[in-house]
Amino acid sequence: MPALRTLALVILAAFVVSIFFMGYQFLQALNRERRARDAALELNNGVQAVIATGNPRTVEITVPAGYKLKFENQRVSIDGFAVPENGYQLPVTGPELDEGFHRLTITLENNSVVVSE
């Protein structure tokens, strides 16, 4: 009997640890997604400010692991999340940004917005 009780406790402990591990992984994925969206929104705010004022602006963003930020269809896009919803009023060009820290300069040149590292 004590052996069965010990076995049951070991199985229960393994089950609890596996649930904790899966929950932790899920929370980490949600955190990376939030940081990716924050990076896209920060860059969007910089582009919108340059379009509104015409003054150059520097933006610092961090793209989380597993994500790529790019400009497509007149929007900032990162893993299916794109802003602004209807696109920019002016053409926007910029590099595709891999994971990591990026210091970007946003300028208005010849009626288009240019984003460069």
SEMI-903115 format. One record per residue (C-alpha): x negated, y, z negated; residue in three letters. Coordinates in nm, 2 decimals. Example, Ala and Ser with C-alpha at 12.3 -4.5 7.8 and 13.67 -1.06 7.14 Angstrom:
<nodes>
<node><u>-1.23</u><v>-0.45</v><w>-0.78</w><residuo>ALA</residuo></node>
<node><u>-1.37</u><v>-0.11</v><w>-0.71</w><residuo>SER</residuo></node>
</nodes>
This chain:
<nodes>
<node><u>0.00</u><v>0.00</v><w>0.00</w><residuo>MET</residuo></node>
<node><u>-0.27</u><v>0.26</v><w>-0.08</w><residuo>PRO</residuo></node>
<node><u>-0.43</u><v>0.19</v><w>0.26</w><residuo>ALA</residuo></node>
<node><u>-0.10</u><v>0.26</v><w>0.44</w><residuo>LEU</residuo></node>
<node><u>-0.05</u><v>0.58</v><w>0.24</w><residuo>ARG</residuo></node>
<node><u>-0.41</u><v>0.69</v><w>0.32</w><residuo>THR</residuo></node>
<node><u>-0.36</u><v>0.61</v><w>0.69</w><residuo>LEU</residuo></node>
<node><u>-0.03</u><v>0.81</v><w>0.70</w><residuo>ALA</residuo></node>
<node><u>-0.20</u><v>1.11</v><w>0.54</w><residuo>LEU</residuo></node>
<node><u>-0.48</u><v>1.09</v><w>0.80</w><residuo>VAL</residuo></node>
<node><u>-0.24</u><v>1.08</v><w>1.08</w><residuo>ILE</residuo></node>
<node><u>-0.04</u><v>1.37</v><w>0.94</w><residuo>LEU</residuo></node>
<node><u>-0.36</u><v>1.57</v><w>0.89</w><residuo>ALA</residuo></node>
<node><u>-0.46</u><v>1.50</v><w>1.25</w><residuo>ALA</residuo></node>
<node><u>-0.11</u><v>1.61</v><w>1.37</w><residuo>PHE</residuo></node>
<node><u>-0.13</u><v>1.94</v><w>1.17</w><residuo>VAL</residuo></node>
<node><u>-0.48</u><v>2.01</v><w>1.30</w><residuo>VAL</residuo></node>
<node><u>-0.38</u><v>1.95</v><w>1.66</w><residuo>SER</residuo></node>
<node><u>-0.08</u><v>2.18</v><w>1.63</w><residuo>ILE</residuo></node>
<node><u>-0.29</u><v>2.45</v><w>1.47</w><residuo>PHE</residuo></node>
<node><u>-0.55</u><v>2.41</v><w>1.76</w><residuo>PHE</residuo></node>
<node><u>-0.28</u><v>2.44</v><w>2.03</w><residuo>MET</residuo></node>
<node><u>-0.13</u><v>2.74</v><w>1.86</w><residuo>GLY</residuo></node>
<node><u>-0.47</u><v>2.91</v><w>1.83</w><residuo>TYR</residuo></node>
<node><u>-0.53</u><v>2.85</v><w>2.21</w><residuo>GLN</residuo></node>
<node><u>-0.19</u><v>2.99</v><w>2.29</w><residuo>PHE</residuo></node>
<node><u>-0.25</u><v>3.31</v><w>2.09</w><residuo>LEU</residuo></node>
<node><u>-0.60</u><v>3.35</v><w>2.25</w><residuo>GLN</residuo></node>
<node><u>-0.44</u><v>3.33</v><w>2.59</w><residuo>ALA</residuo></node>
<node><u>-0.17</u><v>3.59</v><w>2.50</w><residuo>LEU</residuo></node>
<node><u>-0.45</u><v>3.82</v><w>2.37</w><residuo>ASN</residuo></node>
<node><u>-0.65</u><v>3.80</v><w>2.69</w><residuo>ARG</residuo></node>
<node><u>-0.33</u><v>3.87</v><w>2.89</w><residuo>GLU</residuo></node>
<node><u>-0.26</u><v>4.18</v><w>2.68</w><residuo>ARG</residuo></node>
<node><u>-0.61</u><v>4.31</v><w>2.72</w><residuo>ARG</residuo></node>
<node><u>-0.59</u><v>4.25</v><w>3.10</w><residuo>ALA</residuo></node>
<node><u>-0.27</u><v>4.45</v><w>3.12</w><residuo>ARG</residuo></node>
<node><u>-0.42</u><v>4.72</v><w>2.90</w><residuo>ASP</residuo></node>
<node><u>-0.72</u><v>4.75</v><w>3.14</w><residuo>ALA</residuo></node>
<node><u>-0.48</u><v>4.78</v><w>3.44</w><residuo>ALA</residuo></node>
<node><u>-0.27</u><v>5.05</v><w>3.26</w><residuo>LEU</residuo></node>
<node><u>-0.58</u><v>5.24</v><w>3.16</w><residuo>GLU</residuo></node>
<node><u>-0.71</u><v>5.25</v><w>3.52</w><residuo>LEU</residuo></node>
<node><u>-0.36</u><v>5.34</v><w>3.64</w><residuo>ASN</residuo></node>
<node><u>-0.35</u><v>5.64</v><w>3.40</w><residuo>ASN</residuo></node>
<node><u>-0.69</u><v>5.75</v><w>3.53</w><residuo>GLY</residuo></node>
<node><u>-0.58</u><v>5.73</v><w>3.90</w><residuo>VAL</residuo></node>
<node><u>-0.25</u><v>5.91</v><w>3.82</w><residuo>GLN</residuo></node>
<node><u>-0.44</u><v>6.19</v><w>3.65</w><residuo>ALA</residuo></node>
<node><u>-0.67</u><v>6.23</v><w>3.95</w><residuo>VAL</residuo></node>
<node><u>-0.38</u><v>6.24</v><w>4.19</w><residuo>ILE</residuo></node>
<node><u>-0.20</u><v>6.50</v><w>3.97</w><residuo>ALA</residuo></node>
<node><u>-0.50</u><v>6.73</v><w>3.90</w><residuo>THR</residuo></node>
<node><u>-0.75</u><v>6.66</v><w>4.18</w><residuo>GLY</residuo></node>
<node><u>-1.03</u><v>6.65</v><w>3.92</w><residuo>ASN</residuo></node>
<node><u>-1.27</u><v>6.35</v><w>3.89</w><residuo>PRO</residuo></node>
<node><u>-1.23</u><v>6.13</v><w>3.60</w><residuo>ARG</residuo></node>
<node><u>-1.43</u><v>5.85</v><w>3.43</w><residuo>THR</residuo></node>
<node><u>-1.25</u><v>5.55</v><w>3.29</w><residuo>VAL</residuo></node>
<node><u>-1.40</u><v>5.27</v><w>3.08</w><residuo>GLU</residuo></node>
<node><u>-1.23</u><v>4.93</v><w>3.09</w><residuo>ILE</residuo></node>
<node><u>-1.30</u><v>4.57</v><w>3.00</w><residuo>THR</residuo></node>
<node><u>-1.16</u><v>4.30</v><w>3.21</w><residuo>VAL</residuo></node>
<node><u>-1.12</u><v>3.98</v><w>3.00</w><residuo>PRO</residuo></node>
<node><u>-1.26</u><v>3.64</v><w>3.09</w><residuo>ALA</residuo></node>
<node><u>-1.07</u><v>3.46</v><w>3.37</w><residuo>GLY</residuo></node>
<node><u>-0.92</u><v>3.78</v><w>3.52</w><residuo>TYR</residuo></node>
<node><u>-1.00</u><v>3.99</v><w>3.83</w><residuo>LYS</residuo></node>
<node><u>-0.88</u><v>4.35</v><w>3.87</w><residuo>LEU</residuo></node>
<node><u>-0.83</u><v>4.47</v><w>4.23</w><residuo>LYS</residuo></node>
<node><u>-0.65</u><v>4.73</v><w>4.44</w><residuo>PHE</residuo></node>
<node><u>-0.38</u><v>4.59</v><w>4.67</w><residuo>GLU</residuo></node>
<node><u>-0.07</u><v>4.73</v><w>4.83</w><residuo>ASN</residuo></node>
<node><u>-0.14</u><v>5.08</v><w>4.69</w><residuo>GLN</residuo></node>
<node><u>-0.14</u><v>4.94</v><w>4.33</w><residuo>ARG</residuo></node>
<node><u>-0.38</u><v>4.82</v><w>4.06</w><residuo>VAL</residuo></node>
<node><u>-0.33</u><v>4.45</v><w>4.03</w><residuo>SER</residuo></node>
<node><u>-0.46</u><v>4.20</v><w>3.77</w><residuo>ILE</residuo></node>
<node><u>-0.34</u><v>3.84</v><w>3.78</w><residuo>ASP</residuo></node>
<node><u>0.01</u><v>3.92</v><w>3.92</w><residuo>GLY</residuo></node>
<node><u>0.07</u><v>4.23</v><w>3.70</w><residuo>PHE</residuo></node>
<node><u>0.06</u><v>4.54</v><w>3.92</w><residuo>ALA</residuo></node>
<node><u>0.11</u><v>4.91</v><w>3.84</w><residuo>VAL</residuo></node>
<node><u>0.27</u><v>5.14</v><w>3.94</w><residuo>PRO</residuo></node>
<node><u>0.58</u><v>4.96</v><w>4.05</w><residuo>GLU</residuo></node>
<node><u>0.63</u><v>5.16</v><w>4.37</w><residuo>ASN</residuo></node>
<node><u>0.26</u><v>5.22</v><w>4.45</w><residuo>GLY</residuo></node>
<node><u>0.06</u><v>5.54</v><w>4.46</w><residuo>TYR</residuo></node>
<node><u>0.14</u><v>5.85</v><w>4.68</w><residuo>GLN</residuo></node>
<node><u>-0.21</u><v>5.84</v><w>4.82</w><residuo>LEU</residuo></node>
<node><u>-0.43</u><v>5.56</v><w>4.95</w><residuo>PRO</residuo></node>
<node><u>-0.65</u><v>5.41</v><w>4.68</w><residuo>VAL</residuo></node>
<node><u>-0.97</u><v>5.22</v><w>4.74</w><residuo>THR</residuo></node>
<node><u>-1.20</u><v>5.05</v><w>4.49</w><residuo>GLY</residuo></node>
<node><u>-1.40</u><v>4.74</v><w>4.42</w><residuo>PRO</residuo></node>
<node><u>-1.27</u><v>4.41</v><w>4.30</w><residuo>GLU</residuo></node>
<node><u>-1.37</u><v>4.39</v><w>3.93</w><residuo>LEU</residuo></node>
<node><u>-1.47</u><v>4.07</v><w>3.77</w><residuo>ASP</residuo></node>
<node><u>-1.47</u><v>4.00</v><w>3.39</w><residuo>GLU</residuo></node>
<node><u>-1.67</u><v>4.23</v><w>3.17</w><residuo>GLY</residuo></node>
<node><u>-1.72</u><v>4.60</v><w>3.09</w><residuo>PHE</residuo></node>
<node><u>-1.69</u><v>4.86</v><w>3.37</w><residuo>HIS</residuo></node>
<node><u>-1.74</u><v>5.23</v><w>3.38</w><residuo>ARG</residuo></node>
<node><u>-1.55</u><v>5.37</v><w>3.67</w><residuo>LEU</residuo></node>
<node><u>-1.55</u><v>5.71</v><w>3.84</w><residuo>THR</residuo></node>
<node><u>-1.23</u><v>5.81</v><w>4.01</w><residuo>ILE</residuo></node>
<node><u>-1.24</u><v>6.09</v><w>4.27</w><residuo>THR</residuo></node>
<node><u>-1.02</u><v>6.25</v><w>4.53</w><residuo>LEU</residuo></node>
<node><u>-1.18</u><v>6.24</v><w>4.87</w><residuo>GLU</residuo></node>
<node><u>-1.02</u><v>6.33</v><w>5.20</w><residuo>ASN</residuo></node>
<node><u>-0.67</u><v>6.28</v><w>5.07</w><residuo>ASN</residuo></node>
<node><u>-0.74</u><v>5.94</v><w>4.93</w><residuo>SER</residuo></node>
<node><u>-0.84</u><v>5.82</v><w>4.58</w><residuo>VAL</residuo></node>
<node><u>-1.18</u><v>5.65</v><w>4.56</w><residuo>VAL</residuo></node>
<node><u>-1.27</u><v>5.43</v><w>4.25</w><residuo>VAL</residuo></node>
<node><u>-1.64</u><v>5.34</v><w>4.22</w><residuo>SER</residuo></node>
<node><u>-1.86</u><v>5.19</v><w>3.95</w><residuo>GLU</residuo></node>
</nodes>
